[in-house]
Amino acid sequence: MILAIKRFFEDNLRVSTDDSAERSGDRIALATAALLFELMKTDSHIDQRETATLATVLQQTFKLDEKELAQIIALAEQESHQSTSLYEFTSLVNEGYSYEQRVRLLENLWRVAFADANVDRYEEHLIRKIADLIYVNHSDFIRTKLKVRDALNAAAESGR
């Protein structure tokens, strides 16, 4: 599966083979997508709102076109089903993301979790576990949760 992922990035996303920052971003794009997908399936029900939020997050974060987005979601789903642990994904995130980018990843995880208006304990537990594995401190874990929750509440209030 790792070869399929590398081939996907070489064929579709890599601009220059000499650009190590670009390659690093390519490698963690799928890891990020897989973590988001892993979160979506935690509560045993993948809601359409979660799927839409996942697509939006990936598109905004990695500037993917529709074809690339569909491919990365399909690969993330495959990888998520075949994976036996979160380590293979979180290790790529740790290699390629700064602390601020890891905090933004947590925000995006919360966005997916809140998308269906129901964050259950398993989703929260998984986000906490990912936060630990990517070395984000507890205060930032709480801050990102509250930030996303408050932003969604404000959006809901303004939509009334």
C-alpha positions in Angstrom: 0.0 0.0 0.0 2.8 2.4 0.8 4.1 1.9 -2.8 0.6 2.8 -4.2 0.6 6.0 -2.0 4.1 7.0 -3.2 3.1 6.3 -6.8 0.0 8.4 -6.4 2.0 11.4 -5.2 4.7 11.0 -7.8 2.0 10.8 -10.6 -0.3 13.5 -9.4 1.1 15.8 -6.7 4.8 16.1 -6.9 6.0 19.2 -8.7 9.7 18.6 -8.4 11.7 15.6 -7.2 14.3 17.9 -5.8 11.9 19.8 -3.6 12.1 18.1 -0.2 9.5 20.4 1.4 7.1 19.4 -1.4 7.8 15.7 -1.0 7.3 16.0 2.8 3.9 17.7 2.2 3.0 15.0 -0.2 3.7 12.2 2.2 1.8 13.7 5.1 -1.2 14.6 3.0 -2.3 11.0 2.9 -1.4 10.5 6.5 -3.6 13.5 7.4 -6.4 12.2 5.2 -6.2 8.7 6.8 -6.3 10.1 10.3 -9.4 12.2 9.4 -11.0 9.1 7.8 -10.1 7.0 10.9 -12.0 9.5 13.0 -15.0 9.5 10.7 -15.4 5.7 11.1 -14.9 5.8 14.9 -18.6 6.1 15.8 -19.6 3.3 13.3 -21.7 5.7 11.3 -20.1 7.8 8.5 -22.4 10.8 8.2 -22.6 12.8 4.9 -21.7 16.0 6.8 -18.5 14.4 8.1 -17.6 13.3 4.6 -18.2 16.8 3.2 -16.2 18.3 6.0 -13.3 15.8 5.3 -13.3 16.8 1.7 -13.4 20.5 2.5 -10.6 20.2 5.0 -8.4 18.3 2.6 -9.1 20.6 -0.3 -8.3 23.7 1.7 -5.3 22.3 3.4 -3.6 20.7 0.4 -5.1 22.7 -2.5 -6.3 19.6 -4.3 -8.4 19.5 -7.5 -11.5 17.3 -7.6 -9.6 14.3 -9.2 -6.8 14.5 -6.6 -9.3 14.9 -3.8 -11.2 11.8 -4.9 -8.0 9.8 -5.2 -6.6 10.8 -1.9 -9.9 10.0 -0.1 -10.1 6.6 -1.7 -6.5 5.9 -0.8 -7.0 7.1 2.8 -10.1 4.9 3.1 -8.1 1.9 1.9 -5.1 2.7 4.1 -7.4 3.2 7.1 -9.0 -0.2 6.6 -5.7 -1.9 6.2 -3.8 -0.1 9.0 -3.3 -1.8 12.3 -2.2 1.3 14.2 -2.2 5.1 14.1 1.6 5.1 14.4 2.3 4.8 10.6 0.2 8.0 10.1 1.3 10.0 13.1 4.9 9.3 12.5 4.6 10.9 9.1 2.8 13.9 10.6 5.6 14.2 13.3 8.3 14.1 10.6 6.6 16.7 8.3 4.6 19.1 10.4 5.7 21.9 12.6 4.0 22.2 16.0 1.6 24.8 14.6 0.6 22.5 11.7 0.0 19.6 14.2 -2.3 21.9 16.2 -4.2 22.8 12.9 -4.5 19.1 12.3 -6.2 18.8 15.7 -8.6 21.6 14.7 -9.4 19.8 11.5 -10.0 16.6 13.5 -12.5 18.5 15.7 -14.2 19.9 12.6 -14.8 16.4 11.3 -16.0 15.2 14.8 -18.4 18.2 15.2 -19.7 18.0 11.6 -22.6 15.7 12.5 -23.4 17.8 15.6 -22.6 14.8 17.8 -19.1 14.3 19.3 -19.2 10.9 21.0 -16.7 9.7 23.6 -15.0 7.5 21.1 -14.3 10.3 18.7 -13.0 12.5 21.6 -10.8 9.6 22.8 -9.3 9.1 19.3 -8.5 12.8 19.0 -6.9 12.7 22.4 -4.9 9.7 21.4 -3.8 11.3 18.2 -2.8 14.5 20.1 -0.6 12.4 22.3 1.0 10.6 19.4 1.8 13.9 17.6 3.0 15.5 20.8 0.4 18.3 21.1 0.0 19.4 24.7 -3.3 19.0 26.6 -4.0 22.7 26.8 -3.8 23.0 22.9 -6.0 19.9 22.7 -8.7 21.6 24.8 -8.2 25.0 23.1 -8.7 23.5 19.6 -11.8 21.7 20.7 -13.3 24.9 22.2 -12.3 27.0 19.3 -14.0 24.7 16.7 -17.1 24.2 18.9 -17.5 28.0 19.5 -17.0 28.8 15.8 -19.6 26.2 14.9 -22.0 27.6 17.5 -21.5 31.1 16.3 -22.1 30.1 12.7 -25.3 28.3 13.8 -26.4 31.4 15.7 -25.8 33.7 12.8 -27.7 31.3 10.5 -30.9 31.6 12.5 
